[in-house]
Amino acid sequence: MMFRDKFTDERYKLTDEKKAVALDVLRQRLNRQLQASLEACVRCGICADSCHYYVSNPKPEHVPAYRAEQLRKVYRKLYDGTSRAIPAWTGAADLDQEMVEALVMTAYGSCTMCGRCVLNCPMGVDTRFIVRAARGMLAAMDMTPEGLKATVNVHLEVGNNMGVGEEDYLETVKWMEEELQKEVEDTSAIIPINKKHARVIYTFNPREVKYFPYLIQAAAKIYNAAGEDWTLSTESWDATNYGLFSGDDVASRKIAANLEAAVNHLGAQTLVMAECGHGYRSQRWEAENWLGHSYPFPVVSFVELQAQYIRQGRLKLDPARNTKRVTYHDPCNQARSGGIIEEPRYILRHSVMDFVDMEPHGAENYCCGGGGGMLSMTEFAAERKAAGKAKADQVRATGAEILATSCHNCLDQLDEVKRHYKLKVKVQNLSELVANAIIWEKR
């Protein structure tokens, strides 16, 4: 069933009560940053070629300015005198059923909020910010696509977005500890749990616990080899926060607060986010806005920490253990929205024999197509795969055999892109390559 057909569902029907709630959300979020972005667009169209949706399938609906224009129409009708008097003159529109459907299709169905258009806008318009505001309005009306909504709800109810129970979590961690000890033939290699006053507390993406436990083993190998004073928590260990994607600030605040409490209760010095793009951005750059106060501890990415270990000589690596050509995909929320650009390249130059960058790369790298919660919204799967063509073309041009990244949404999407476009690459997490290159020394 096409997603448009779902607008016959009662949940997507606009009522006067829902309309009032949505407009109230817009009023609350209308700060200087949002208002400037809503006012500044000159419709030059430069943003078009910056969007992976447009590059993969060039049509007007995929131009970032077009997406932002849907919310601008509502904004003008509310706040512009000319638009209220002559709406046809400025293109202003009331928030009616047709406009709600347009917002759903543009805010959720054709945008990952990757931010590449923001870098290329001569006026500094933040379309990503506009789209999240639209998502916030839709979330307030209970119009978030079901998969994304469920992911947030499960996290709030269970403590992680995949509903993993504490027993399964602990069993998986213990299993990976045993596997690590077998691999390195050293029983001193352990995975501490709920250790008080550790220097580092580490988080996971729940997909590692449920589907990719070998990544837990890889991280533990790195921490042990570096001689780190680290721990995991059973109270709150999920690095993700899909409230960033749904636009729901209330849910975002609750999830961030749970993680903050877990760090404080164990008295850890530093919160380290797993290789998860949006998880890092949520906790490092957004959480303090949601919470209304600063964290009493620093937040760093595991990517930054691995680079630090290498610089400090705490990891002995043999690049000859990774001989195949490797290229690297920059997760949008780490690179473009987080500034983590040189660190993964520094890591790879010390961990593999043959590293080549795709073009463009770094802050200008194209989104993989799986961000913005897109992987949880199965109704837009066809559009998501089609938008991956820009990334597929980039990867193919490098001649790489291994496509590395440091984000689970990226890993899953890149794996689908690989199959869909028949790319002859193996998709791997950055820490896998680092762990494989480690020269283990028994203590």
C-alpha positions as CSV (number, residue, x, y, z in Angstrom):
1,M,0.0,0.0,0.0
2,M,1.3,3.5,-0.9
3,F,1.7,5.7,2.1
4,R,-0.7,8.3,0.7
5,D,-3.4,5.7,1.0
6,K,-3.0,5.8,4.7
7,F,-4.3,9.3,4.9
8,T,-7.7,7.6,5.0
9,D,-6.8,6.4,8.5
10,E,-8.4,8.4,11.3
11,R,-4.9,9.0,12.9
12,Y,-4.0,11.2,9.9
13,K,-7.3,13.2,9.9
14,L,-6.9,16.8,10.9
15,T,-9.3,18.1,13.6
16,D,-9.6,21.6,15.1
17,E,-8.1,20.2,18.3
18,K,-5.1,18.7,16.5
19,K,-4.6,21.9,14.4
20,A,-4.5,24.0,17.6
21,V,-1.9,21.7,19.1
22,A,0.3,21.8,16.0
23,L,0.2,25.6,15.7
24,D,1.0,25.9,19.3
25,V,4.1,23.8,18.8
26,L,5.1,26.0,15.9
27,R,4.7,29.1,18.1
28,Q,6.8,27.6,20.8
29,R,9.6,26.7,18.4
30,L,9.7,29.9,16.5
31,N,13.0,31.2,17.8
32,R,15.4,33.4,15.9
33,Q,17.1,30.5,14.2
34,L,13.9,29.0,12.8
35,Q,12.4,32.4,11.9
36,A,15.5,33.4,10.0
37,S,15.5,30.2,8.0
38,L,11.9,30.6,7.2
39,E,12.4,34.2,6.0
40,A,15.8,34.0,4.3
41,C,15.2,31.6,1.3
42,V,15.6,33.4,-2.1
43,R,14.6,30.3,-4.1
44,C,17.9,30.2,-6.0
45,G,17.9,26.4,-6.3
46,I,21.5,25.9,-5.3
47,C,20.4,23.5,-2.6
48,A,19.0,21.0,-5.2
49,D,22.3,19.4,-6.2
50,S,23.3,19.2,-2.6
51,C,20.5,16.7,-1.8
52,H,21.0,13.0,-2.4
53,Y,17.3,12.6,-3.1
54,Y,17.5,15.1,-5.9
55,V,20.8,13.9,-7.3
56,S,19.4,10.3,-7.4
57,N,16.0,11.4,-8.8
58,P,15.9,15.0,-9.9
59,K,12.3,16.2,-9.5
60,P,10.9,19.4,-7.8
61,E,9.6,17.6,-4.7
62,H,13.2,16.6,-3.9
63,V,14.6,20.2,-3.8
64,P,15.2,21.1,-0.1
65,A,13.7,24.6,-0.7
66,Y,10.4,22.8,-1.8
67,R,10.3,20.9,1.4
68,A,10.9,23.9,3.5
69,E,8.3,25.8,1.5
70,Q,5.5,23.6,2.9
71,L,6.1,24.9,6.4
72,R,6.7,28.4,5.2
73,K,3.2,28.5,3.7
74,V,1.7,27.9,7.2
75,Y,4.2,30.3,8.8
76,R,3.3,33.1,6.4
77,K,-0.4,32.7,7.0
78,L,0.1,33.1,10.7
79,Y,2.7,35.8,10.9
80,D,2.8,37.8,7.7
81,G,0.2,40.6,7.3
82,T,0.2,40.6,3.5
83,S,-0.2,36.8,3.5
84,R,-3.2,37.0,5.7
85,A,-4.8,39.6,3.5
86,I,-3.8,38.2,0.1
87,P,-2.6,34.6,0.7
88,A,-2.6,33.8,-3.1
89,W,0.0,36.6,-3.6
90,T,2.6,35.0,-1.3
91,G,1.7,31.4,-1.5
92,A,0.5,31.3,2.1
93,A,-1.8,28.4,3.2
94,D,-3.8,27.4,6.2
95,L,-3.0,24.2,8.0
96,D,-5.7,22.1,6.5
97,Q,-5.9,18.4,5.6
98,E,-4.1,18.9,2.2
99,M,-1.2,20.8,4.0
100,V,-0.9,18.1,6.7
101,E,-0.5,15.4,4.0
102,A,2.1,17.6,2.2
103,L,4.0,18.0,5.4
104,V,4.1,14.2,6.1
105,M,5.3,13.4,2.6
106,T,8.0,16.0,2.6
107,A,9.2,16.0,6.3
108,Y,9.2,12.2,6.6
109,G,9.1,10.8,3.2
110,S,11.8,12.6,1.3
111,C,14.3,14.1,3.8
112,T,16.8,12.5,6.2
113,M,17.7,15.9,7.8
114,C,21.3,15.2,6.8
115,G,22.1,18.9,6.5
116,R,24.1,18.9,3.3
117,C,21.8,21.5,1.8
118,V,22.6,23.8,4.8
119,L,26.3,23.8,3.9
120,N,25.6,24.8,0.4
121,C,22.9,27.5,1.0
122,P,24.3,31.0,0.3
123,M,21.7,32.4,2.7
124,G,22.4,30.0,5.5
125,V,18.9,28.5,5.5
126,D,18.8,25.5,7.8
127,T,16.3,23.2,6.1
128,R,17.1,20.5,8.6
129,F,15.8,22.7,11.4
130,I,12.7,23.6,9.4
131,V,11.9,19.9,8.7
132,R,12.4,18.9,12.4
133,A,10.0,21.7,13.4
134,A,7.4,20.3,10.9
135,R,8.0,16.8,12.4
136,G,7.4,18.2,15.8
137,M,4.1,19.6,14.8
138,L,3.1,16.2,13.2
139,A,4.3,14.3,16.3
140,A,2.1,16.6,18.5
141,M,-0.9,15.5,16.3
142,D,0.1,11.8,16.6
143,M,0.9,11.7,12.9
144,T,4.4,10.3,13.1
145,P,4.8,7.2,10.8
146,E,4.1,4.1,12.9
147,G,7.6,2.6,12.7
148,L,9.4,5.7,14.0
149,K,6.7,6.3,16.6
150,A,7.1,2.7,17.9
151,T,10.8,3.0,18.1
152,V,10.6,6.0,20.4
153,N,7.8,4.5,22.5
154,V,9.7,1.2,23.1
155,H,12.7,3.2,24.2
156,L,10.6,5.1,26.7
157,E,8.9,2.0,28.0
158,V,11.8,-0.5,28.2
159,G,14.9,1.7,28.2
160,N,16.2,0.9,24.8
161,N,14.8,1.1,21.3
162,M,14.7,-2.6,20.6
163,G,13.1,-3.7,23.8
164,V,16.1,-5.8,25.0
165,G,15.6,-7.0,28.5
166,E,18.3,-6.8,31.2
167,E,18.8,-10.6,31.3
168,D,19.4,-10.8,27.6
169,Y,21.7,-7.8,27.7
170,L,23.9,-9.2,30.5
171,E,24.0,-12.7,28.9
172,T,25.1,-11.2,25.6
173,V,27.8,-9.1,27.2
174,K,29.1,-12.1,29.2
175,W,29.1,-14.2,26.0
176,M,31.2,-11.6,24.2
177,E,33.6,-11.4,27.2
178,E,34.2,-15.1,26.9
179,E,34.6,-14.9,23.2
180,L,37.2,-12.1,23.6
181,Q,39.2,-14.1,26.1
182,K,39.3,-17.0,23.7
183,E,40.4,-14.8,20.8
184,V,43.3,-13.2,22.7
185,E,44.0,-16.1,25.0
186,D,43.9,-13.8,28.0
187,T,41.5,-14.1,30.9
188,S,42.4,-10.6,32.1
189,A,40.4,-9.2,29.1
190,I,37.1,-8.3,30.8
191,I,33.9,-6.3,30.2
192,P,33.1,-4.4,33.5
193,I,29.5,-3.8,34.4
194,N,28.3,-1.1,36.8
195,K,31.8,-0.3,38.0
196,K,31.8,2.8,40.2
197,H,33.9,5.8,39.4
198,A,35.3,4.5,36.1
199,R,36.9,7.0,33.8
200,V,34.7,5.9,30.9
201,I,31.2,4.7,30.7
202,Y,30.4,3.2,27.3
203,T,27.0,2.9,25.5
204,F,25.8,0.6,22.8
205,N,23.4,0.7,19.9
206,P,20.8,-2.0,20.8
207,R,21.4,-3.5,17.4
208,E,24.8,-4.6,18.6
209,V,23.2,-6.5,21.5
210,K,20.5,-8.1,19.4
211,Y,22.1,-8.7,16.0
212,F,25.8,-7.7,16.0
213,P,27.3,-8.8,19.2
214,Y,30.8,-9.1,17.6
215,L,30.9,-5.3,17.7
216,I,30.7,-5.5,21.5
217,Q,33.7,-7.9,21.4
218,A,35.6,-5.5,19.1
219,A,35.0,-2.5,21.4
220,A,36.0,-4.5,24.5
221,K,39.2,-5.6,22.7
222,I,40.0,-2.0,22.0
223,Y,39.3,-0.8,25.6
224,N,41.3,-3.7,27.1
225,A,44.2,-3.2,24.7
226,A,44.3,0.5,25.6
227,G,44.3,-0.3,29.3
228,E,41.2,1.8,29.8
229,D,39.3,2.2,33.1
230,W,35.9,1.6,31.7
231,T,32.4,0.2,32.4
232,L,29.0,-0.5,31.1
233,S,25.7,0.3,32.8
234,T,22.6,-1.8,33.3
235,E,20.5,1.3,34.2
236,S,20.7,3.1,30.8
237,W,23.0,1.9,28.0
238,D,21.3,2.8,24.7
239,A,23.2,5.3,22.7
240,T,20.3,6.2,20.4
241,N,17.6,8.8,20.7
242,Y,15.0,8.6,18.0
243,G,13.3,11.6,19.4
244,L,15.8,13.6,17.4
245,F,14.2,12.1,14.3
246,S,10.5,12.1,15.3
247,G,10.7,15.8,16.3
248,D,9.3,15.0,19.8
249,D,11.3,17.2,22.3
250,V,9.5,15.7,25.3
251,A,10.6,12.2,24.4
252,S,14.1,13.4,23.5
253,R,14.4,15.0,26.9
254,K,13.3,11.9,28.8
255,I,15.7,9.6,26.9
256,A,18.6,12.0,27.4
257,A,17.8,12.4,31.1
258,N,17.8,8.6,31.6
259,L,21.3,8.4,30.2
260,E,22.6,11.3,32.2
261,A,21.2,9.7,35.4
262,A,23.0,6.4,34.7
263,V,26.3,8.2,34.3
264,N,25.8,10.2,37.5
265,H,24.8,7.2,39.5
266,L,28.0,5.3,38.6
267,G,30.1,8.4,39.1
268,A,31.8,8.0,35.7
269,Q,34.0,10.8,34.4
270,T,33.2,10.6,30.6
271,L,30.3,9.4,28.6
272,V,31.4,7.7,25.4
273,M,28.8,7.2,22.7
274,A,29.0,4.1,20.5
275,E,29.7,4.4,16.8
276,C,26.2,5.8,16.2
277,G,25.9,9.1,14.3
278,H,22.6,10.4,15.6
279,G,23.3,9.0,19.1
280,Y,26.5,11.1,19.3
281,R,24.8,14.2,18.0
282,S,21.8,13.8,20.3
283,Q,23.9,13.5,23.5
284,R,26.8,15.8,22.5
285,W,25.1,18.7,20.8
286,E,21.3,18.5,21.4
287,A,20.7,17.0,24.8
288,E,21.6,20.1,26.8
289,N,19.1,22.1,24.8
290,W,16.4,19.6,25.6
291,L,17.4,19.3,29.3
292,G,17.9,23.0,29.9
293,H,21.3,22.5,31.6
294,S,24.8,21.4,30.9
295,Y,26.1,17.9,31.5
296,P,28.5,17.6,34.5
297,F,30.7,15.4,32.3
298,P,32.1,15.4,28.8
299,V,30.5,13.5,25.9
300,V,32.8,12.0,23.3
301,S,32.4,9.6,20.4
302,F,34.1,6.2,20.4
303,V,35.7,7.3,17.1
304,E,37.3,10.3,18.9
305,L,38.5,8.0,21.7
306,Q,40.0,5.4,19.3
307,A,42.0,8.2,17.5
308,Q,43.1,9.4,20.9
309,Y,44.4,6.0,21.9
310,I,46.4,5.7,18.7
311,R,47.9,9.2,19.1
312,Q,48.9,8.3,22.7
313,G,50.5,5.0,21.7
314,R,48.0,3.0,23.7
315,L,47.1,0.8,20.8
316,K,49.7,-1.2,18.9
317,L,48.4,-1.8,15.4
318,D,49.5,-3.8,12.4
319,P,47.9,-2.4,9.2
320,A,49.0,-5.5,7.3
321,R,46.2,-7.4,8.9
322,N,43.8,-5.3,6.8
323,T,45.2,-5.5,3.3
324,K,42.1,-4.8,1.1
325,R,41.3,-1.3,-0.2
326,V,39.1,0.6,2.2
327,T,36.9,3.7,1.8
328,Y,35.0,5.5,4.4
329,H,31.5,6.9,4.6
330,D,31.0,9.9,6.9
331,P,27.9,9.6,9.0
332,C,26.1,12.9,8.6
333,N,25.5,13.4,12.3
334,Q,29.1,12.8,13.2
335,A,30.8,14.7,10.4
336,R,28.5,17.4,9.1
337,S,26.7,18.0,12.4
338,G,29.5,16.9,14.8
339,G,32.9,17.9,13.3
340,I,34.3,14.4,13.5
341,I,36.0,14.3,10.1
342,E,39.8,13.8,10.4
343,E,39.6,11.3,13.3
344,P,38.2,8.3,11.3
345,R,40.8,8.9,8.5
346,Y,43.6,9.1,11.1
347,I,42.4,5.8,12.5
348,L,42.2,4.1,9.0
349,R,45.6,5.3,8.0
350,H,47.0,3.5,11.0
351,S,44.8,0.4,10.7
352,V,44.7,-0.6,7.0
353,M,47.2,-0.8,4.2
354,D,45.1,0.9,1.5
355,F,42.7,3.7,2.3
356,V,41.1,5.9,-0.3
357,D,38.5,8.7,0.2
358,M,35.4,8.8,-1.8
359,E,34.5,12.1,-3.5
360,P,33.2,14.3,-2.1
361,H,34.0,13.4,1.4
362,G,34.1,14.8,5.0
363,A,31.4,17.4,5.6
364,E,30.4,17.4,1.9
365,N,29.9,13.6,1.8
366,Y,26.5,12.5,0.6
367,C,24.1,11.0,3.1
368,C,23.8,7.2,2.9
369,G,20.0,7.6,2.7
370,G,19.1,5.8,5.9
371,G,19.3,8.8,8.4
372,G,16.4,10.8,9.9
373,G,14.8,7.6,11.1
374,M,14.2,6.5,7.5
375,L,15.1,2.9,8.2
376,S,12.3,2.6,10.7
377,M,9.7,4.0,8.3
378,T,9.1,1.0,6.0
379,E,6.4,2.8,4.0
380,F,9.2,4.9,2.4
381,A,11.6,2.0,1.7
382,A,11.4,2.4,-2.1
383,E,12.2,6.1,-1.9
384,R,15.1,5.4,0.5
385,K,16.7,2.8,-1.7
386,A,16.3,5.1,-4.8
387,A,18.0,7.9,-2.9
388,G,21.0,5.6,-2.2
389,K,22.1,5.9,-5.8
390,A,24.2,8.9,-5.1
391,K,26.1,7.0,-2.5
392,A,26.4,3.9,-4.6
393,D,28.0,5.9,-7.4
394,Q,30.5,7.4,-4.9
395,V,31.5,4.0,-3.5
396,R,31.8,2.3,-6.9
397,A,34.2,5.0,-8.1
398,T,36.7,4.3,-5.3
399,G,37.3,0.7,-6.3
400,A,37.2,-0.2,-2.6
401,E,36.6,-3.7,-1.4
402,I,35.6,-2.6,2.1
403,L,33.2,0.2,2.9
404,A,33.8,1.4,6.4
405,T,31.6,3.6,8.5
406,S,30.8,4.4,12.2
407,C,27.1,4.4,12.5
408,H,24.5,1.6,12.6
409,N,21.8,3.4,10.5
410,C,24.6,3.9,7.9
411,L,25.7,0.2,8.2
412,D,22.2,-1.1,7.6
413,Q,21.4,1.4,4.8
414,L,24.8,0.8,3.1
415,D,24.2,-2.9,3.2
416,E,20.9,-2.4,1.4
417,V,22.5,0.0,-1.1
418,K,25.2,-2.6,-1.7
419,R,22.6,-5.3,-2.6
420,H,20.3,-3.0,-4.5
421,Y,23.0,-1.6,-6.7
422,K,25.2,-4.7,-6.8
423,L,28.3,-3.2,-5.2
424,K,31.2,-5.6,-4.6
425,V,32.1,-4.3,-1.2
426,K,32.0,-5.6,2.4
427,V,30.3,-3.1,4.8
428,Q,32.2,-2.9,8.1
429,N,32.2,-0.9,11.3
430,L,35.3,1.2,11.9
431,S,36.0,-0.5,15.2
432,E,36.0,-3.9,13.5
433,L,39.0,-2.9,11.4
434,V,40.8,-1.4,14.4
435,A,40.2,-4.5,16.6
436,N,41.5,-6.7,13.8
437,A,44.7,-4.7,13.5
438,I,45.5,-4.8,17.3
439,I,48.7,-6.5,18.3
440,W,47.7,-8.0,21.6
441,E,50.0,-7.9,24.6
442,K,49.2,-9.9,27.7
443,R,49.4,-7.9,30.9
